[in-house]
Amino acid sequence: MLRNYLKIALRYLSKNKLYSFINIFGLAIGIASFVLIMLYINYEQSYDKFKGSENIYRVYMDYLEGDTFVPGDAMTYNLSGPTLKSEFPEVLDYVRFFYFEKMTFQLGDRIFEQPLGSLADPSYFDIFNYPLLKGEKEKVLSQPYSIVLSKSFAQKLFGNENPLQKTISAFRDGEEAVLTVTGVMADIPKTTHYRNTFLISYETEKTWTDWGPKAHELNWNANNYYTFIKLDPITNADVLRQKIIESDIEEDTEEQHNIEPIEDIHLYSNKPYEVSANGSITRVKFLMAIAFIILILSWLNYVNLSVTKSMERAKETGIRKVSGAQKSQLIIQSLFESILLNLVAIMLSLLLVAIVLPLYNGITGKGLNLQLGSLSAFLPYFLFILFGMVAAGLYPALLLSSYSPIKALKGKIQTSSQGLAIRKGLIVTQFLATIVLLIGTIVVTKQISFLESQPIGTDINQVIALKGEVVTTKSDSLLINEYKVLEEELKKLPFVEKIAIAQSYPGDSFDNLSSSRGILLPNGTKEDDKLFYTYHVQPDYFDLVDIEFLAGGTFLPSSNFDGKQVVVNETFLKNMGISSYDEILNKTVGFWGENEWRVTGVIKDYYHFGLKSPLLPMVIRYERDVNNILIKLDASAASVTGFESSITQIKSEWTKIFPKSTFNYTFLDQKFEAQYQEDKSFGAAFQVFTLLAILIAAMGLFGLTSYTVVQRKKEIGIRKVNGATIPQVLTLLNKDFVKWIGVAFIIAIPISWFAMNQWLQGFAYRTALSWWVFALAGISALLIALLTVSWQSFNAAVANPVESLRDE
């Protein structure tokens, strides 16, 4: 029997090639889109999942704003971990990290930088269940000047040699430390928010710094550490969280400790000083919704086309019934055809996924792959697809098996009002989804354009930040003098317009900013709960990046306050309740225990981190220390070859003065734009999958148009015989579709407004949900529908009425 079903199904599908192609292609696109999106979602949801990760929590700080505590900082104090372990029995252990975005190493004559490392407590391997390939877990980080290397870093340094007990020099702030390799760990998975390629024992910090040993005694002074705790598995984390919040272990009424699951950090956390750029649960939810919308649209498309063909198969069904076929057999036959068609579509969809996956990885910026391991996570989704296959095939099967054999053989099968209502509902649903996705695409594109086009209050075009680690034993004063020599040599280059030195710059990470609370204002008021951010620069910085002064000016090197001058921004004044420049200009403020920082100027607000983050209250200090050398290039360098030549000459000057060093540079505008990369990738994915949804919806509309034309074939013939014109017939056939799209548009407006408003809440500054966005989406959907149906409507309108009335 199954063989007979298969033979009939193959014969029918091969005979109706256009029907089969449209159905298989539509389902394949839907399933492929679903698989691609779910690969991305599974990747995002797999962050920080390892054995025991459900018991690992990150400690972070809440700060008081007004009367409410809000998440304020992903970093904590070096005393946070030890105190939580001693105060709360639910905390079994802790590990602290002092993070290095990159570090300079020297091995023999080789000097190079290695990204992503940390100082870490010995408990690291007890808390993070990542394999230690060489060394003893209890000892590898127990002694000062010990280092554990990742497998790939160890291979980079020592090849296939055994690295244990070999030494390597590391440099931080001009200080050298000779480290002994005590272990090799497996490479940390990319799906980890905190990745390390090397770990240096925490004890090393106590002596390896120019700050002095006392700076690293346990205290509540500097929150520069990431702290993770391991909880007893029977702990109620919510109860413990409340206990920690209420405990005030840091003895400061303006801040409190809090905890969050490590598994939630990547998608749910977006705090200052995050160790890496996290994902977004909002993006994941939107893409998941799109995945299911596209898949369901493909099934609706299949139903529409199957119902269309069922009218043509009415006589076949009548003959089968007269020949003794049971209703159940007809249903099984129809379902068999549906499942066969879906299986072909699934195989084609997997082929499509394999072909487009490299391009998709380029759009998302992820390293997704289609392997058995990733496919095993899809089992629940494949079950959902299987259920959808059966459900999509069931309605056409029941409809086909319900036809009266007498009416079918006489060609008098008519659609029921209930059946017509269902099909109208299907097309409304398809275009409801299409219009919502169109609105979403327009809003996402509009928001990204808004972020990129808004003035940021500074000019960072053709500015590069030059930085490197100088491997030297020279004193700080000698090193600063050599940087001065470098500045003078760089100024002689014809393409160099301006030079300045700054610790941070617009588009830089939070790592180079310090956050602080507690400031003494000129009027004698002390604001203990007002947060501000600070970094240091040298006087030419403001001119180089074109930050406007509203009052006063840059630092004065000859001032009596040579080393204690600051510039503040507008937001700082607002936050501190200062209404007039005269209240602060040329007066002193006090912070960090120093009461004589003279305010030389007030600058106009600029966006240090772009429009995704709110404006920050800034206190910019004058320091002689050398960090980034900012170089403004003139117009002659404004080309790819010009930039390449300029960088080559700059590197040459750097190497002459610092032969033993690393050399790094970054373009400020490129780094600033990089913060929008995730949103751009999301927008590109949104656009691609919206186009696919439109294609599938158009196929569904094509099927329903075919069905309508078949149903009204004789009516059209009669109207034409009675003098109906082609425009009148086109209007007759198209007006219902226009009406249905109008209904879909009305329903889509509140749904899309709510959804996109939720997405926009993730931005501190956002575009408006303008009325024309909705109008444009509605008009676009209408045009797509009219273009889809007009071809078939026109063919029906120009057809010879004799053909349709021949059997009357």
C-alpha positions in Angstrom: 0.0 0.0 0.0 2.8 2.4 0.9 4.5 1.6 -2.4 1.3 2.5 -4.2 1.0 5.8 -2.2 4.5 6.6 -3.1 4.0 5.9 -6.8 0.9 8.0 -7.0 2.6 10.9 -5.1 5.7 10.9 -7.3 3.5 10.7 -10.4 1.4 13.6 -9.3 4.3 15.8 -8.2 6.2 15.1 -11.4 3.2 15.9 -13.5 2.5 19.2 -11.7 6.1 20.6 -11.9 5.2 24.3 -11.3 3.1 23.4 -8.3 5.8 21.1 -6.9 8.5 23.6 -7.5 6.7 26.5 -5.8 5.7 24.3 -2.8 9.1 22.7 -2.3 11.0 26.0 -2.9 8.7 27.9 -0.5 9.0 25.3 2.2 12.8 25.0 1.7 13.2 28.7 2.1 11.1 28.7 5.2 12.9 25.8 6.8 16.3 27.0 5.8 15.6 30.5 7.3 14.3 28.8 10.5 17.5 26.7 10.8 19.8 29.6 10.2 18.1 31.8 12.7 17.9 29.0 15.3 21.6 28.3 14.8 22.3 31.9 15.8 19.9 31.8 18.7 21.3 28.5 20.0 24.8 30.0 19.7 23.8 33.1 21.7 22.0 31.0 24.4 25.0 28.7 24.8 27.2 31.3 26.4 28.9 30.3 29.7 27.3 26.9 29.8 29.7 24.3 31.4 29.4 21.6 34.1 28.3 23.4 37.3 27.7 26.8 35.6 24.2 26.9 37.1 25.9 27.5 40.5 28.3 30.2 39.3 27.3 33.9 39.9 29.0 37.2 39.1 29.1 39.8 41.8 28.4 43.4 40.7 27.7 46.8 42.3 24.5 48.7 42.6 24.7 52.5 43.1 22.2 54.8 44.6 20.5 57.2 42.2 18.1 59.4 44.0 16.1 57.0 46.2 16.7 53.9 44.1 19.6 51.6 43.6 20.4 50.8 40.0 23.0 48.4 38.4 26.1 50.5 38.3 29.3 48.5 37.7 30.3 45.0 36.6 33.5 45.4 38.6 33.9 44.9 42.4 36.5 45.3 45.1 39.4 42.9 45.9 37.7 42.5 49.3 34.3 41.5 47.8 35.0 37.8 47.2 36.7 37.1 50.5 34.0 38.9 52.5 31.1 37.2 50.7 32.7 33.8 51.4 33.3 34.5 55.1 29.9 36.2 55.7 27.6 33.8 53.8 27.9 30.0 54.2 26.0 29.5 50.9 29.1 30.9 49.1 31.5 27.9 48.7 34.3 29.8 46.9 35.2 32.8 44.9 37.7 33.9 42.1 38.8 37.4 41.3 40.1 38.6 38.0 42.2 41.7 37.2 41.6 42.0 33.4 44.2 42.7 30.7 42.8 43.6 27.3 46.2 42.7 26.0 49.7 42.3 27.5 53.2 42.6 26.1 55.5 39.6 26.4 59.1 38.9 25.6 60.6 35.5 24.8 64.2 35.8 23.7 64.3 38.4 21.0 60.6 38.2 20.3 58.4 41.0 21.6 54.7 40.7 20.9 51.3 41.4 22.4 48.8 38.8 23.5 45.1 39.7 24.0 42.8 38.6 26.7 44.4 37.6 30.0 43.9 38.1 33.8 45.4 37.9 37.2 43.4 35.1 38.8 43.0 33.4 42.2 44.1 29.7 42.5 40.4 28.7 42.8 39.9 29.4 39.1 39.9 25.8 38.0 37.5 24.8 40.8 34.9 27.4 39.7 35.3 27.4 35.9 35.2 23.8 34.7 37.6 24.2 31.8 40.2 21.5 31.3 43.7 21.9 32.6 45.9 20.0 30.1 49.2 20.3 32.0 50.0 21.1 35.6 48.3 20.4 38.9 45.1 22.3 39.4 45.8 23.1 43.1 49.2 24.5 42.4 49.3 26.2 39.0 48.2 29.6 40.3 49.2 29.3 44.0 52.6 31.0 43.8 53.6 34.5 42.7 55.0 34.9 39.1 53.2 31.8 37.9 51.4 31.8 34.5 49.0 29.3 32.9 48.9 29.5 29.1 46.1 28.4 26.8 46.9 25.6 24.4 47.1 27.8 21.4 49.2 30.5 23.2 51.6 27.8 24.5 52.0 26.5 20.9 52.6 30.0 19.7 55.4 30.5 22.2 57.1 27.1 22.4 55.8 25.0 19.5 55.6 21.3 20.4 58.0 21.6 23.3 56.8 21.0 26.9 56.3 24.6 28.2 56.2 23.7 31.9 58.8 25.5 34.0 59.9 27.7 31.1 60.0 31.4 31.7 58.7 34.4 29.9 58.8 38.1 30.6 55.6 40.2 30.8 55.4 44.0 30.9 52.8 46.1 32.6 53.0 49.9 33.0 56.7 49.7 32.2 57.3 47.0 34.9 58.8 43.7 33.9 57.9 40.4 35.6 59.6 37.1 34.8 56.9 34.5 34.9 57.2 30.7 35.1 54.8 28.5 33.1 53.1 26.2 35.6 50.2 25.0 33.5 48.5 24.7 30.1 44.7 24.9 29.8 42.4 24.1 27.0 41.4 27.1 24.8 38.4 28.8 26.2 35.3 28.4 24.0 34.2 31.4 22.0 30.8 31.2 23.7 32.2 32.6 26.9 31.7 36.2 27.9 35.0 36.2 29.9 37.8 34.7 27.7 41.4 34.2 28.9 44.3 33.2 26.8 46.6 33.4 29.8 46.2 33.5 33.6 48.8 35.0 36.0 48.6 34.2 39.7 46.8 36.8 41.7 49.7 36.9 44.2 51.9 38.4 41.5 50.0 41.7 41.7 51.2 42.5 45.2 54.7 43.3 43.9 54.4 43.7 40.2 53.3 47.3 39.9 54.5 50.8 40.3 51.6 51.5 42.7 53.3 49.8 45.7 52.2 46.8 47.8 49.8 48.7 50.0 47.6 49.5 46.9 46.7 45.8 46.7 45.9 45.1 50.3 42.3 44.0 50.8 40.2 47.2 50.9 37.0 48.9 49.7 38.9 51.6 47.8 39.2 50.6 44.2 36.6 48.4 42.4 38.8 47.1 39.6 38.1 43.4 39.9 35.7 41.0 38.4 34.4 38.6 41.1 32.7 35.3 40.6 31.3 33.1 43.4 30.3 29.4 43.5 27.2 28.7 45.4 26.1 25.5 47.2 23.8 23.7 44.8 20.9 23.7 47.4 21.1 27.5 47.7 18.1 29.6 46.8 19.9 32.3 44.8 17.0 34.8 45.1 17.1 34.6 48.9 20.9 34.9 48.9 20.7 37.9 46.6 18.4 39.7 49.0 20.6 38.9 52.0 23.7 40.3 50.2 21.8 43.4 49.2 20.6 44.0 52.7 24.0 43.2 54.4 25.9 46.3 53.4 29.2 44.4 53.6 31.1 47.3 52.1 29.8 49.7 54.8 28.7 52.3 52.3 25.1 53.5 52.2 25.5 54.8 48.6 26.3 51.4 47.1 25.5 47.7 47.5 26.7 44.3 46.2 24.4 42.2 44.0 24.8 38.9 42.1 23.6 37.5 38.8 23.9 34.1 37.1 26.9 33.7 34.9 24.6 32.1 32.3 22.6 35.3 32.0 25.4 37.8 31.6 25.8 37.6 27.8 22.2 38.2 26.9 20.9 40.2 29.9 23.7 42.3 31.2 24.9 45.6 29.8 26.6 47.4 32.6 29.6 49.8 32.6 32.9 48.0 32.6 31.6 44.8 31.0 34.6 42.7 30.1 33.3 42.2 26.6 30.5 43.4 24.4 27.5 41.3 25.3 24.6 40.1 23.2 21.0 41.2 23.5 18.0 39.1 24.6 15.8 41.6 22.7 17.6 40.8 19.5 17.3 37.1 20.2 13.6 37.4 20.8 13.0 39.3 17.6 15.0 36.9 15.5 13.2 33.9 17.1 9.8 35.6 16.3 11.0 36.0 12.7 12.1 32.4 12.5 8.7 31.1 13.5 6.9 33.7 11.4 8.8 32.6 8.2 8.3 28.9 8.9 4.5 29.4 9.6 4.2 31.5 6.5 5.8 28.7 4.4 3.2 26.3 5.8 0.3 28.7 5.1 1.7 29.1 1.6 1.7 25.3 1.2 -1.9 25.1 2.4 -3.0 27.8 0.0 -1.4 26.1 -3.0 -2.7 22.7 -1.9 -6.2 24.0 -1.6 -5.8 25.6 -5.1 -4.8 22.3 -6.6 -7.6 20.4 -4.7 -10.1 22.0 -7.0 -8.3 20.6 -10.0 -8.2 17.2 -8.4 -11.9 17.0 -7.5 -12.6 14.8 -10.5 -9.7 12.5 -9.6 -11.1 12.2 -6.1 -14.6 11.5 -7.4 -13.3 8.7 -9.6 -11.4 7.2 -6.7 -14.5 7.3 -4.4 -16.6 5.7 -7.1 -13.9 3.0 -7.5 -14.3 2.2 -3.8 -11.6 4.3 -2.1 -12.3 5.0 1.5 -12.1 8.5 3.0 -9.3 7.4 5.3 -7.3 6.2 2.3 -7.7 9.5 0.5 -6.6 11.4 3.6 -3.5 9.1 4.0 -2.7 9.5 0.3 -2.9 13.3 0.6 -0.8 13.4 3.8 1.7 11.0 2.2 2.2 13.5 -0.6 2.5 16.3 1.9 5.1 14.6 4.0 7.1 13.5 0.9 7.1 17.1 -0.4 8.2 18.4 3.0 11.0 15.8 3.3 12.3 16.9 -0.1 12.0 20.5 1.1 13.9 19.7 4.3 16.8 18.1 2.4 16.9 21.1 0.0 16.8 23.5 3.0 19.8 21.8 4.6 21.7 22.1 1.3 20.7 25.8 1.2 21.9 26.3 4.8 25.3 24.7 4.0 25.7 26.9 0.9 24.7 30.3 2.5 26.2 29.6 6.0 29.5 31.3 5.2 27.7 34.4 3.9 25.4 34.3 7.0 28.4 34.1 9.3 29.7 37.2 7.6 26.4 39.0 8.3 26.1 37.9 12.0 29.9 37.9 12.8 29.6 34.5 14.4 31.3 31.2 13.6 28.2 29.1 13.2 28.5 25.6 11.8 26.1 22.8 10.8 27.5 19.8 12.6 25.9 16.8 14.3 26.5 18.5 17.6 24.6 21.6 16.6 21.9 19.6 14.9 21.2 17.6 18.1 20.1 20.8 19.8 17.6 21.1 17.0 15.6 18.0 18.0 12.7 19.9 19.6 12.6 22.2 16.6 12.6 19.3 14.2 9.7 17.8 16.1 7.9 21.1 15.8 8.6 21.1 12.0 7.3 17.5 11.8 4.1 18.6 13.6 3.8 21.5 11.3 4.2 19.3 8.2 1.4 17.1 9.3 -0.8 20.0 10.4 -0.2 21.8 7.1 -1.1 18.8 5.1 -4.1 17.8 7.1 -6.5 20.6 6.0 -6.0 20.0 2.2 -6.3 16.3 2.9 -9.6 16.6 4.7 -10.9 19.1 2.1 -10.0 16.8 -0.8 -11.5 13.7 0.8 -14.8 15.5 1.6 -15.8 16.2 -2.0 -19.0 14.6 -3.2 -18.1 12.2 -6.0 -21.3 13.1 -8.0 -20.6 16.9 -7.8 -16.9 16.3 -8.5 -17.5 14.3 -11.6 -20.0 16.9 -12.8 -17.5 19.7 -12.2 -19.8 21.5 -9.8 -17.5 21.6 -6.7 -18.0 25.0 -5.0 -16.1 26.4 -2.1 -18.0 26.7 1.2 -18.3 30.0 3.0 -16.4 28.5 5.9 -13.6 27.4 3.6 -13.4 30.8 1.9 -13.2 32.4 5.3 -10.3 30.2 6.3 -8.4 31.0 3.2 -9.1 34.7 3.6 -7.8 34.4 7.2 -4.7 32.7 5.8 -3.9 35.5 3.4 -4.6 38.2 6.1 -2.3 36.3 8.4 0.4 36.2 5.8 0.3 39.9 5.0 -0.1 40.8 8.7 3.3 39.1 9.3 4.7 40.7 6.2 3.6 44.2 7.1 5.0 43.8 10.7 8.3 42.7 9.3 8.4 45.5 6.8 7.8 48.0 9.5 10.5 46.4 11.6 13.0 46.5 8.8 12.3 50.2 8.2 12.5 51.1 11.9 15.8 49.1 12.4 17.3 50.7 9.3 16.1 54.2 10.4 17.5 53.7 13.9 21.0 52.6 12.7 21.0 55.6 10.2 20.0 57.8 13.1 22.9 56.6 15.3 25.4 57.0 12.5 24.2 60.4 11.3 23.8 62.3 14.6 26.6 64.7 15.5 28.6 63.4 18.4 30.0 66.7 19.5 33.5 66.0 18.3 35.5 65.4 15.1 37.4 62.1 15.1 37.8 61.7 11.3 41.3 61.0 10.1 42.5 60.7 13.7 44.6 57.7 14.8 45.5 56.5 18.3 49.0 55.3 18.5 50.0 53.1 21.4 52.6 50.5 22.2 54.4 48.9 25.1 58.0 50.0 25.5 60.3 47.3 26.8 62.7 49.3 28.9 64.2 49.8 32.3 64.4 53.6 31.9 62.9 55.9 34.5 59.5 57.4 33.9 61.0 60.9 33.4 63.4 59.6 30.7 60.6 57.7 29.0 58.4 60.8 28.9 61.3 62.8 27.4 61.6 60.2 24.6 57.9 60.5 23.9 58.4 64.3 23.6 61.2 63.6 21.1 58.8 61.3 19.2 56.1 64.0 19.2 58.5 66.5 17.6 59.6 64.0 15.0 56.0 63.1 14.1 55.1 66.8 13.8 57.7 67.1 11.0 55.9 64.6 8.8 54.0 66.5 6.1 50.7 64.7 6.6 50.5 65.2 10.3 48.2 68.1 11.2 48.0 67.9 15.0 49.3 65.7 17.9 47.9 65.2 21.4 48.1 62.7 24.2 45.1 61.2 26.0 44.3 58.3 28.2 41.0 57.8 26.4 39.1 59.2 23.4 35.6 59.0 21.9 34.8 55.5 21.0 37.3 54.0 23.4 36.2 51.3 25.9 35.2 51.8 29.5 38.5 50.2 30.6 40.3 53.6 30.2 37.8 55.5 32.2 37.6 55.7 35.9 34.3 56.1 37.7 34.1 57.7 41.0 31.7 59.2 43.6 32.2 61.8 46.2 33.2 65.3 45.1 33.6 68.5 47.0 32.1 71.4 45.0 33.4 75.1 45.1 30.4 76.1 47.3 31.5 73.7 50.0 28.8 71.1 49.2 30.0 67.5 49.1 28.1 65.2 46.7 28.8 61.7 47.9 26.2 59.9 45.8 26.8 61.6 42.4 28.7 59.4 40.0 31.2 60.9 37.5 33.7 59.6 35.0 37.3 60.8 34.6 40.3 60.3 32.4 43.4 62.3 31.8 44.7 64.1 28.7 47.2 66.8 27.8 46.3 70.3 26.8 46.1 69.9 22.9 43.6 67.1 23.1 40.5 69.3 23.0 41.7 71.1 19.9 42.7 67.9 18.1 39.3 66.2 18.5 37.5 69.6 18.1 35.5 69.6 21.4 33.9 73.0 21.9 34.5 75.0 25.1 31.4 76.8 26.5 33.5 78.6 29.0 37.1 78.9 29.9 39.6 76.8 28.0 42.2 74.0 28.1 44.8 73.4 30.8 47.5 76.0 31.5 51.0 74.3 31.8 52.4 77.4 33.6 49.6 77.5 36.2 50.2 77.1 39.9 47.8 74.1 39.5 50.0 72.5 36.8 49.3 69.0 37.9 45.8 69.5 39.3 43.6 71.0 36.6 40.4 69.7 35.2 37.8 70.4 32.5 34.2 69.4 33.1 31.2 68.9 30.7 27.6 70.2 30.7 26.2 66.9 32.0 28.5 67.2 35.0 27.1 70.6 35.8 23.5 69.4 35.5 24.1 66.4 37.7 25.8 68.5 40.4 23.1 71.2 40.3 25.4 73.9 39.0 23.4 76.4 36.9 26.1 79.0 36.1 29.6 78.6 34.6 30.7 81.3 37.1 29.9 78.9 40.0 32.7 76.6 39.0 35.0 78.2 36.4 38.5 78.9 37.8 37.4 77.5 41.2 38.5 74.3 42.8 36.8 70.9 43.3 38.0 68.1 45.5 38.0 64.3 44.9 40.2 61.3 45.6 41.2 63.1 48.9 42.7 66.0 47.0 40.9 69.3 47.4 42.6 71.6 44.9 41.7 70.6 41.3 41.2 73.9 39.5 38.4 73.9 36.8 39.9 75.7 33.8 37.0 75.1 31.4 33.5 73.8 30.6 33.1 71.8 27.4 30.0 71.1 25.4 28.7 67.5 25.8 30.0 64.9 23.5 29.1 61.2 23.2 32.1 59.3 24.4 30.4 55.9 23.7 27.9 57.0 21.0 24.2 57.3 21.2 23.6 53.8 22.6 24.7 55.1 26.0 23.6 58.2 27.8 25.8 61.3 28.2 28.3 60.8 31.0 29.3 63.5 33.6 32.9 63.9 32.7 35.9 65.3 34.7 38.9 65.4 32.4 42.2 65.7 34.2 45.5 67.1 33.2 48.4 64.5 33.5 51.8 64.3 32.0 51.6 60.5 31.7 51.9 59.1 28.2 49.1 56.8 27.0 47.6 57.1 23.5 49.3 59.5 21.1 46.5 60.9 19.0 47.5 62.0 15.5 45.3 64.1 13.2 46.1 63.5 9.6 45.6 66.1 6.9 43.6 65.8 3.7 46.6 64.4 1.8 46.3 61.1 3.7 42.6 60.7 3.0 42.9 57.6 0.8 43.7 53.9 1.3 47.2 54.3 -0.1 47.6 57.6 1.7 46.7 56.0 5.0 49.0 53.1 4.4 52.0 55.3 3.5 51.3 57.5 6.6 51.2 54.6 8.9 54.4 53.2 7.5 56.2 56.5 8.1 54.8 56.9 11.6 55.9 53.3 12.5 59.3 54.1 11.2 59.7 57.1 13.5 58.3 55.1 16.4 60.8 52.2 15.8 63.7 54.6 15.6 63.1 55.9 19.1 61.6 52.7 20.6 63.4 49.8 18.9 62.3 47.3 21.7 58.5 47.8 21.7 55.2 46.9 20.2 53.4 49.2 17.8 49.6 49.5 17.6 47.3 52.0 16.0 43.6 52.4 15.5 41.4 54.8 13.6 39.1 56.6 16.0 36.2 56.8 13.6 36.4 53.1 12.8 36.5 52.2 16.5 33.6 54.5 17.2 31.5 52.9 14.4 32.4 49.4 15.6 30.1 49.8 18.6 27.1 49.7 16.2 28.3 46.5 14.4 25.9 44.2 16.3 23.0 46.4 15.4 24.1 46.6 11.8 24.3 42.8 11.7 20.9 42.5 13.2 19.5 45.0 10.7 21.0 43.1 7.8 19.6 39.8 9.0 16.2 41.5 9.6 16.2 42.8 6.0 17.2 39.4 4.5 14.6 37.4 6.4 12.0 40.0 5.7 12.6 39.7 2.0 12.3 35.9 2.3 9.0 36.3 4.2 7.7 38.6 1.5 8.7 36.0 -1.2 6.9 33.3 0.7 3.8 35.5 1.3 3.8 36.3 -2.4 3.8 32.6 -3.3 0.8 32.1 -1.0 -1.0 35.0 -2.6 -0.1 33.5 -6.0 -1.8 30.2 -4.9 -4.9 31.9 -3.7 -5.2 34.0 -6.8 -5.0 30.8 -8.9 -7.7 29.3 -6.7 -9.9 32.4 -7.1 -9.4 32.5 -10.9 -10.4 28.8 -11.1 -13.5 29.3 -8.9 -14.6 32.4 -10.9 -13.7 31.3 -14.3 -17.2 30.9 -15.6 -18.3 34.1 -13.9 -15.6 36.0 -15.7 -16.6 34.5 -19.0 -20.3 35.5 -18.5 -19.3 39.0 -17.5 -17.1 39.4 -20.6 -19.9 38.1 -22.8 -22.1 40.7 -21.3 -19.6 43.5 -22.1 -17.2 43.7 -19.1 -13.9 45.3 -19.9 -10.5 44.2 -18.9 -10.1 46.9 -16.2 -13.5 45.9 -14.8 -12.4 42.2 -14.6 -9.1 43.2 -13.0 -10.9 45.4 -10.4 -13.3 42.5 -9.7 -10.4 40.0 -9.0 -8.1 42.4 -7.2 -10.5 44.3 -4.9 -10.9 41.5 -2.4 -7.1 41.2 -2.0 -6.8 44.9 -1.4 -9.5 44.7 1.3 -7.7 41.8 3.0 -4.4 43.6 3.0 -6.2 46.6 4.5 -7.4 44.4 7.3 -3.9 43.1 7.8 -2.5 46.6 7.8 -4.9 47.8 10.5 -4.1 44.8 12.8 -0.3 45.2 12.1 -0.1 48.8 13.3 -0.5 48.3 17.0 1.5 45.0 17.0 4.5 46.5 15.1 4.3 49.8 17.1 4.5 47.8 20.4 7.3 45.5 19.2 9.5 48.2 17.7 9.0 50.5 20.7 10.3 47.7 22.9 13.4 47.3 20.7 14.1 51.0 20.7 14.1 51.0 24.5 17.5 49.5 24.3 19.0 52.7 23.0 19.6 55.8 25.1 18.8 58.0 22.0 16.4 56.7 19.4 14.6 57.7 16.3 10.9 58.4 16.3 8.2 55.9 15.2 7.0 58.3 12.4 3.6 57.8 10.8 5.2 57.4 7.3 7.0 54.3 8.5 3.7 52.5 8.8 2.3 54.1 5.7 5.3 53.1 3.6 5.1 49.5 4.9 1.4 49.3 4.1 1.8 50.8 0.6 4.8 48.4 -0.1 2.7 45.4 1.0 -0.1 46.6 -1.3 2.2 47.0 -4.3 3.7 43.6 -3.7 0.2 42.0 -3.5 -1.0 43.8 -6.7 2.1 42.8 -8.6 1.6 39.2 -7.5 -2.0 38.9 -8.4 -2.2 41.1 -11.4 -0.4 38.7 -13.8 -2.9 36.0 -13.2 -5.8 38.4 -13.1 -4.8 39.9 -16.4 -4.5 36.4 -18.0 -8.0 35.6 -16.7 -9.3 39.0 -18.0 -8.0 38.6 -21.5 -8.9 34.9 -21.8 -11.5 33.9 -24.4 -14.8 33.5 -22.6 -15.8 30.6 -25.0 -13.2 28.4 -23.3 -14.7 28.9 -19.9 -18.3 28.5 -21.1 -17.8 25.6 -23.4 -19.3 22.9 -21.1 -22.4 24.9 -20.3 
